[in-house]
Amino acid sequence: MEMLLSKLIPISLFNELYRKVDFNLLTEVRMRLEKPLYYAEAGKYKRIDGLIVSKDDLLYTLGVATKTSLYAYDDYLAEGFITYDGGIRIGITGEGVIKNGRLSTLKNITSLCIRIPRYVKIHNEKVDCLINKFDNTLIISKPGYGKTTLLRYMIKSLSDREYNTLVLDERGELSGVVDGKLSIDLGSCTDVVVGVPKITAYASQVRSMRPDVIATDEIFGEKEIECILDCIRCGVKVIATLHSDEISKVKKSPIYSRLLSDFRYVVSIIGIGNIDRVVDLRGNYA
């Protein structure tokens, strides 16, 4: 990951990171126009004083991430992110360009949020119990609190127990794809679909790959919920993540509360590797 970052960000910024950061804990780098460089270790933010991000710094990183063909990435920019090698996801803010009534791209970029994927072995009795008694599991937390990290750990753990595990990795972040190879070990019985819209992948891959488990990150919208519930009705177990800070808010949502009828466990996270609680929707609490 150090090598990828040394290519992705200007050397002056990288050298400062190298002096201060434990790359084994690095989860995020934030570049904001004419503001200090921030980074996160295990989800905790820190600032590098005296180092101001310039417009040239932002353009350099965008040029590397898009292979100097920014316009070829207009569709991604409209979605607010670019995926780079190793599953690095770069969130982007800037000025929107509207064409035919829809957002077509971004210009005058002002902020980049570089998210660093990694596999972390989680030592937690509650998580071990989830894996030992695996059933449909929904992982919830605020953004950046470790949902994807826990999801990766559970994917590999289930795969190593010889569950045929199908990962729907639309953005390439879960598996860390580099030149068609997975840079993050997700287990020997794991199949990964990369770059395919999840709505399409649910329908096609369930039939063709016969998974025991489907794993997916960041559920969003009614169409995806319908797909997930259809998979469960077909007898496939699902493990997925959802942005929410409280289980009570999921229960109150007219859209996302539908998931709770078919998921058994809801796991809430308050930090990377830090489980708040596990709720068994059949009535047991841990």
C-alpha positions as CSV (number, residue, x, y, z in Angstrom):
1,M,0.0,0.0,0.0
2,E,2.9,2.3,0.7
3,M,4.1,1.9,-2.9
4,L,0.6,2.7,-4.3
5,L,0.3,5.8,-2.2
6,S,3.8,7.0,-3.2
7,K,2.6,6.9,-6.8
8,L,-0.8,8.4,-6.1
9,I,0.0,11.5,-4.2
10,P,2.8,14.1,-4.7
11,I,6.1,13.1,-3.3
12,S,6.2,16.1,-1.0
13,L,3.0,15.0,0.7
14,F,4.0,11.4,0.7
15,N,7.3,12.1,2.4
16,E,5.5,13.9,5.3
17,L,3.1,11.0,5.7
18,Y,6.0,8.6,5.7
19,R,7.6,10.4,8.6
20,K,4.5,10.5,10.7
21,V,2.2,7.6,9.8
22,D,2.0,4.0,10.8
23,F,1.1,2.6,7.4
24,N,-0.2,-0.6,9.0
25,L,-3.0,1.5,10.6
26,L,-3.5,4.1,7.9
27,T,-7.2,4.1,6.7
28,E,-7.7,7.5,5.0
29,V,-5.9,10.5,3.6
30,R,-7.8,13.8,3.1
31,M,-6.6,16.5,0.6
32,R,-8.5,19.8,0.7
33,L,-7.6,22.8,-1.4
34,E,-5.5,25.3,0.5
35,K,-5.9,23.4,3.8
36,P,-3.7,21.2,5.8
37,L,-3.3,17.5,5.0
38,Y,-5.2,15.1,7.3
39,Y,-4.9,11.4,7.7
40,A,-6.6,8.7,9.8
41,E,-5.0,5.9,11.7
42,A,-7.5,3.2,12.6
43,G,-10.2,5.7,12.0
44,K,-8.8,8.5,14.2
45,Y,-8.0,11.7,12.4
46,K,-4.7,13.6,12.7
47,R,-3.4,16.8,11.0
48,I,0.0,17.5,9.5
49,D,0.7,21.1,10.5
50,G,2.6,23.4,8.1
51,L,1.7,21.3,5.0
52,I,-1.0,23.0,2.8
53,V,-2.6,21.1,-0.1
54,S,-2.3,23.1,-3.4
55,K,-4.4,22.9,-6.6
56,D,-1.4,21.3,-8.3
57,D,-1.4,18.6,-5.6
58,L,-5.1,17.8,-6.3
59,L,-4.6,17.7,-10.0
60,Y,-1.5,15.5,-9.7
61,T,-3.5,12.9,-7.7
62,L,-6.4,13.1,-10.1
63,G,-4.1,12.7,-13.1
64,V,-2.5,9.5,-11.6
65,A,-5.9,8.0,-10.6
66,T,-7.4,8.6,-14.0
67,K,-4.3,7.9,-16.0
68,T,-4.3,11.5,-17.2
69,S,-7.7,11.0,-18.8
70,L,-10.0,12.8,-16.4
71,Y,-12.8,13.2,-19.0
72,A,-12.9,9.4,-19.5
73,Y,-14.0,9.2,-15.8
74,D,-17.0,11.6,-16.1
75,D,-19.5,8.9,-15.1
76,Y,-17.5,8.1,-12.0
77,L,-17.1,11.8,-11.1
78,A,-20.8,12.2,-11.3
79,E,-21.1,9.4,-8.7
80,G,-18.6,11.3,-6.5
81,F,-15.7,8.8,-6.5
82,I,-12.9,7.1,-8.5
83,T,-11.5,3.7,-7.8
84,Y,-7.7,3.3,-7.9
85,D,-5.4,0.3,-7.8
86,G,-5.5,-1.9,-4.7
87,G,-9.2,-1.0,-4.1
88,I,-8.3,2.5,-3.0
89,R,-11.5,4.6,-3.4
90,I,-11.1,8.4,-3.8
91,G,-14.1,10.4,-2.9
92,I,-14.4,13.7,-4.7
93,T,-16.1,17.1,-4.2
94,G,-16.2,20.0,-6.6
95,E,-18.4,22.0,-8.9
96,G,-21.2,20.1,-10.6
97,V,-21.8,20.2,-14.3
98,I,-25.4,19.7,-15.3
99,K,-26.4,18.4,-18.8
100,N,-29.9,17.5,-19.8
101,G,-31.1,18.0,-16.3
102,R,-28.7,15.5,-14.7
103,L,-25.3,15.7,-13.1
104,S,-22.8,14.7,-15.8
105,T,-19.4,15.3,-14.1
106,L,-17.5,17.5,-11.6
107,K,-15.0,20.3,-12.3
108,N,-12.9,22.6,-10.2
109,I,-12.2,19.8,-7.7
110,T,-11.7,21.0,-4.1
111,S,-11.4,17.9,-2.0
112,L,-10.2,14.3,-2.2
113,C,-10.9,11.6,0.4
114,I,-8.5,8.7,-0.2
115,R,-9.8,5.6,1.6
116,I,-7.3,2.8,2.2
117,P,-8.7,-0.8,2.1
118,R,-7.1,-3.4,4.3
119,Y,-7.8,-6.8,5.9
120,V,-7.7,-6.8,9.7
121,K,-8.1,-9.9,11.8
122,I,-10.6,-9.1,14.5
123,H,-10.4,-10.7,17.9
124,N,-13.8,-10.5,19.3
125,E,-16.0,-13.1,21.0
126,K,-19.2,-11.6,19.5
127,V,-17.9,-11.8,16.0
128,D,-16.6,-15.4,16.5
129,C,-20.1,-16.3,17.7
130,L,-21.6,-14.7,14.6
131,I,-19.4,-16.8,12.4
132,N,-20.0,-20.0,14.3
133,K,-23.8,-19.6,14.2
134,F,-23.9,-17.8,10.9
135,D,-27.1,-16.5,9.5
136,N,-28.2,-13.4,7.6
137,T,-26.2,-10.5,9.1
138,L,-26.5,-6.7,8.7
139,I,-23.6,-4.6,9.8
140,I,-24.3,-0.9,10.6
141,S,-22.3,2.1,11.6
142,K,-21.5,5.7,10.6
143,P,-19.2,6.1,7.6
144,G,-15.6,5.3,8.4
145,Y,-16.3,3.3,11.5
146,G,-15.2,-0.1,10.2
147,K,-18.2,-1.7,8.5
148,T,-16.2,-2.8,5.4
149,T,-13.3,-4.0,7.6
150,L,-15.6,-6.3,9.6
151,L,-17.3,-7.4,6.4
152,R,-13.9,-8.5,4.9
153,Y,-13.0,-10.4,8.0
154,M,-16.4,-12.2,8.0
155,I,-16.1,-13.0,4.3
156,K,-12.7,-14.7,4.7
157,S,-13.8,-16.5,7.9
158,L,-16.8,-18.0,6.2
159,S,-14.9,-18.8,3.1
160,D,-12.2,-20.6,5.1
161,R,-15.0,-22.7,6.6
162,E,-15.9,-23.7,3.0
163,Y,-19.0,-21.6,2.5
164,N,-19.2,-20.7,-1.2
165,T,-19.1,-16.9,-0.8
166,L,-19.9,-14.6,-3.6
167,V,-18.7,-11.0,-3.2
168,L,-20.4,-8.3,-5.2
169,D,-17.7,-5.7,-5.3
170,E,-19.1,-3.0,-7.6
171,R,-16.3,-0.5,-6.8
172,G,-13.4,-2.8,-6.4
173,E,-12.9,-1.7,-2.8
174,L,-13.7,-5.0,-0.9
175,S,-11.2,-7.1,-2.9
176,G,-8.5,-4.5,-3.8
177,V,-8.2,-5.4,-7.4
178,V,-4.9,-4.6,-9.1
179,D,-4.6,-5.6,-12.8
180,G,-7.3,-8.3,-12.4
181,K,-5.8,-9.8,-9.3
182,L,-7.2,-9.5,-5.8
183,S,-4.7,-7.8,-3.4
184,I,-6.8,-8.6,-0.3
185,D,-7.2,-12.3,0.6
186,L,-10.9,-13.0,1.0
187,G,-10.5,-16.8,1.4
188,S,-10.2,-19.9,-0.8
189,C,-13.9,-20.4,-1.4
190,T,-14.7,-16.8,-2.4
191,D,-15.8,-15.7,-5.8
192,V,-15.6,-11.9,-6.6
193,V,-17.6,-9.9,-9.1
194,V,-15.9,-6.6,-9.7
195,G,-17.2,-3.5,-11.5
196,V,-20.6,-4.9,-12.2
197,P,-23.6,-2.9,-11.0
198,K,-24.9,-4.8,-7.9
199,I,-28.5,-4.8,-9.2
200,T,-27.4,-6.7,-12.3
201,A,-25.0,-9.0,-10.4
202,Y,-27.7,-10.2,-7.9
203,A,-29.8,-11.6,-10.7
204,S,-27.1,-13.1,-12.9
205,Q,-24.6,-14.4,-10.4
206,V,-27.0,-16.2,-8.0
207,R,-28.1,-18.4,-10.8
208,S,-24.7,-19.0,-12.3
209,M,-22.4,-19.3,-9.2
210,R,-24.6,-21.1,-6.7
211,P,-23.4,-19.3,-3.7
212,D,-24.1,-20.2,-0.1
213,V,-23.4,-16.6,1.0
214,I,-23.6,-13.3,-0.8
215,A,-21.6,-10.4,0.7
216,T,-22.1,-6.8,-0.4
217,D,-21.1,-3.4,0.9
218,E,-23.3,-0.3,1.5
219,I,-26.9,-1.3,0.7
220,F,-28.7,1.6,-0.9
221,G,-32.3,2.0,-2.1
222,E,-35.4,0.0,-2.6
223,K,-34.2,-1.8,-5.8
224,E,-31.2,-3.3,-4.0
225,I,-33.4,-4.3,-1.0
226,E,-35.7,-6.1,-3.3
227,C,-32.8,-8.0,-4.8
228,I,-31.4,-9.0,-1.4
229,L,-34.8,-10.2,-0.1
230,D,-35.2,-12.3,-3.3
231,C,-31.8,-13.9,-2.7
232,I,-32.8,-14.8,0.9
233,R,-36.0,-16.2,-0.3
234,C,-34.0,-18.4,-2.7
235,G,-32.1,-19.8,0.3
236,V,-28.9,-17.8,0.0
237,K,-27.5,-16.3,3.1
238,V,-26.6,-12.6,2.9
239,I,-24.1,-10.5,4.8
240,A,-24.2,-6.8,4.1
241,T,-23.5,-3.3,5.4
242,L,-25.7,-0.3,5.8
243,H,-24.9,3.3,6.8
244,S,-26.8,4.0,10.1
245,D,-25.6,4.9,13.6
246,E,-28.5,3.2,15.5
247,I,-30.6,0.0,15.1
248,S,-33.6,2.0,16.2
249,K,-33.3,4.3,13.1
250,V,-33.2,1.3,10.8
251,K,-36.4,0.0,12.4
252,K,-38.1,3.4,11.9
253,S,-37.1,3.7,8.2
254,P,-40.0,2.9,5.8
255,I,-37.4,1.6,3.3
256,Y,-34.7,-0.2,5.3
257,S,-36.8,-1.6,8.0
258,R,-37.9,-4.2,5.5
259,L,-34.5,-5.9,5.8
260,L,-35.1,-6.7,9.4
261,S,-37.8,-9.2,8.6
262,D,-35.3,-11.5,6.9
263,F,-32.0,-10.7,8.6
264,R,-31.3,-12.5,11.9
265,Y,-28.3,-10.5,13.3
266,V,-27.7,-6.7,13.3
267,V,-24.2,-5.7,14.3
268,S,-23.5,-2.1,15.3
269,I,-19.9,-0.8,15.3
270,I,-18.4,2.2,17.1
271,G,-14.9,1.9,15.7
272,I,-12.6,-0.4,13.7
273,G,-12.7,-3.8,15.4
274,N,-14.9,-2.3,18.1
275,I,-18.3,-3.9,18.3
276,D,-21.0,-2.0,20.1
277,R,-23.5,-4.8,20.3
278,V,-25.0,-7.7,18.4
279,V,-28.8,-8.0,18.2
280,D,-30.4,-11.3,17.5
281,L,-33.7,-10.3,16.0
282,R,-35.1,-13.6,17.1
283,G,-35.0,-12.2,20.6
284,N,-31.5,-12.6,22.1
285,Y,-29.2,-9.7,22.9
286,A,-25.4,-9.8,23.3
